[in-house]
């Protein structure tokens, strides 16, 4: 049985706020195959704050044009041709 004693919040493993645990049940066999910590309101608040930070700070690159990024690669975009606009256009 797989047992996890920490929650993954904000890119790091953290201790849960409470002592509870939840059984993880296989949808195929309906057998318990693991246990995970129970999330408390304090854990949920930290997870929501981390998700908001990821949304704000992680989406910055989505609004910048590829050719304005100061990286190497195709047209200094940091993205190779197959993952850039040319690769996307080749699928249409």
C-alpha positions in Angstrom: 0.0 0.0 0.0 1.2 3.5 -0.9 1.2 5.9 2.0 1.9 9.6 1.7 2.2 11.7 4.9 2.6 15.2 3.2 0.7 17.4 0.8 2.2 18.9 -2.3 1.4 22.6 -2.1 3.1 25.4 -4.0 5.8 23.2 -5.4 6.9 21.6 -2.2 5.9 18.8 0.2 4.3 20.2 3.3 2.9 18.7 6.5 -0.9 18.6 6.8 -2.6 20.9 9.3 -4.4 17.9 10.9 -3.8 14.3 11.8 -6.5 12.7 9.6 -6.0 10.5 6.6 -8.1 9.3 3.6 -8.0 5.9 2.0 -7.3 5.9 -1.8 -9.6 3.4 -3.5 -9.0 1.9 -7.0 -11.9 2.7 -9.3 -11.2 -0.6 -11.1 -10.9 -3.1 -8.2 -12.5 -0.9 -5.5 -9.7 -2.0 -3.1 -7.8 0.4 -0.9 -4.3 0.9 -2.4 -3.1 4.0 -0.6 -3.5 6.6 2.1 -3.1 10.3 1.9 -3.4 13.1 4.4 -6.7 14.8 4.9 -6.7 18.4 3.8 -7.9 21.0 6.4 -9.1 24.5 5.7 -5.5 25.8 6.5 -4.1 23.5 3.8 -6.8 24.5 1.3 -6.1 28.2 1.9 -2.4 27.6 1.3 -3.2 25.6 -1.9 -5.5 28.3 -3.2 -2.9 31.0 -2.5 -0.3 29.0 -4.3 -2.6 28.4 -7.3 -3.3 32.2 -7.5 0.4 32.9 -7.4 1.0 30.4 -10.2 -1.7 31.9 -12.3 -0.4 35.4 -11.9 3.3 34.7 -12.2 3.1 31.7 -14.5 1.0 33.4 -17.1 3.3 36.3 -17.7 5.1 34.5 -20.6 1.8 33.8 -22.3 1.2 37.5 -23.1 4.8 38.3 -24.3 5.5 37.8 -28.0 7.9 35.0 -28.8 10.3 37.2 -30.7 10.7 39.6 -27.7 12.1 37.1 -25.3 15.8 37.3 -24.7 16.6 33.6 -25.2 18.4 31.6 -27.8 16.8 29.3 -30.3 14.7 30.1 -33.3 14.5 33.9 -33.6 15.8 34.2 -30.0 12.5 32.9 -28.7 13.9 30.1 -26.6 11.5 27.8 -28.4 12.5 25.4 -31.2 10.8 25.5 -34.5 8.7 22.4 -33.8 7.2 23.9 -30.6 6.9 27.5 -32.0 4.4 29.1 -34.4 5.9 27.3 -37.4 5.3 23.9 -35.8 1.8 24.8 -34.9 1.1 26.1 -38.4 2.4 22.8 -39.9 -0.5 20.9 -38.4 -3.2 23.0 -40.1 
